[in-house]
Amino acid sequence: MILVTGGLGFIGSHTVRALLDLGEGCVLVQRRAADVPADLVDERVVVERADVTDRAALLDVGARHDITGIVHLAGSMPWPPGSAEPVEATRTAIGGLLNLVGAARAWGVARVGVASTIGVYSGLAVEGPLREDLPLPMTSPHLIPTFKKIGELLNDHLADATGIEIVNYRIAGIWGPREPHGPLFFAAPELVHAAVRGTEPDLSPLHGPAHAEDALDLCYAKDCGRAIALLQTADRLGHRTYNVASGRPTSNAEIIAAIKAIVPDARVDLPAGGSGRRTWLDIGRLQRDTGYRPAYDTERAVADYIAWLRAGNER
């Protein structure tokens, strides 16, 4: 069975669904009690309540289940920022990652996948595709990419030292059903929610004003989950780091046009302008090693998300 940390979360739930579709069973490790979504109610799904920072509790999970792989999607960073004493919060965050690698070694697990982020590319003054082999700056503008860079370096060391295949997932801007953040990082989720509510979008949580021409690599959550599942189950991988993305930039204008094709009177227009910078994650490695192809273009993603919300789901 594949152990998935954060398996009932946003990306985790879509990853578990994709693993089930590939014929795998899953053990979902959650720090807090949570309801199992209807699409994950399956005899091949087991939910264990444990904290990955508790080494004994984590090892106990492996004593009850035959764990053959690990997908680590729970946060490996002090979150929310400033919520705990910083030194101990850092120790706890990194300790959870080390516990999982230690558990993998104890259980004889050959492959561990760990969530990283598109944010590790922040600070690169490049246009066009962002490839995994680009040299990254040592600085980071935010706590999340800071700890993801630390994690990638640790994973590379631990892979060499232990012989375990540890794979970093550099995940793009993910949106779709169960999205928890709203417009914290980009506008697309709130544009769809506003159209379904019949209101104007509240984009105040964004770090700056949103414009129609702003674009980034947006990957629909179902595609993201399938990509991660394929990376976990592939017979052979040729690299330790993979971009998990759509492989193209999507602008707010494209999102708005797709929304208005379904909700013509949606009040989701944004002012013209933007940085004009267009970058995206190159997914050539992912495609070559797993056969992954995105199934959701902008129009299909927007239609699916609107249908999900109209069915009574809050997010």
Buried (B, 14 or more C-beta within 10 A) or exposed (E): BBBBBBBBBBBBBBBBBBBBEEEBBBBBBBBEEBEBBEEBEEEBBBBBEBBBBBBEBBBEBBEEBEBBBBBBBBBBBBBEEEEBEEEEBBEBBBBBBBBBBBBBBBBEBEBBBBBBBBBBBBEEEEEEBBBBEEEBEEEBEBBBBBBBBBBBEBBBEBBEEBEBBBBBBBBBBBBBBBBEBBBEBBBBBBBBBBBBBEEEBEBEEBEEEBBBBBBBBBBBBBBBBBBBBBBBBBEEBEBBBBBBBBBBBBBBBBBBBBBBEBBEEBEBBBEEEBEEEBBBBBBBBBBEBBEBEBEBBBBBBBBBBBEBBEEEEEB
